[in-house]
Amino acid sequence: MNIKNQIIHEYLATGCGYRKLSSKYGISRATLCNWVKVYQGIHNLPPIDLQQKHYIGPMEKKRENKDSGISDNEAVLLQKIASLEKQLKHQELKAEVLDTLITVAEKQLNISIRKKPGTQQSSK
């Protein structure tokens, strides 16, 4: 996880391209691209200059929205919904990973970690 964050921060801070980072760390460009996009989506970060090349500008979006009959407010709301859906998916994946981690720990350590249903809190 630490190397992943290091690579993401290096990409965002230096503007070094995916190809260069891919050859430097031996990780595919697609994987690097996905890591950065997820990180930016979670933290609501704007695209960097390198990503702007593949970015559709706001004026083009407005033109597309007018052609499709969507107002600017609706477009903003749709973007917020998409961002929230990404964040929700990330949190669901995180919860699934933690659940799997607890299950594996319970099996390997032969201990009960999860709270049993109906258990009362202790009164101190």
Secondary structure, DSSP 8 states (H G I E B T S, - for coil): -HHHHHHHHHHHHH---HHHHHHHHT--HHHHHHHHHHHHHHTT----HHHHTT---HHHHHHHHHHHT--HHHHHHHHHHHHHHHHHHHHHHHHHHHHHHHHHHHHHHT---S--TT------
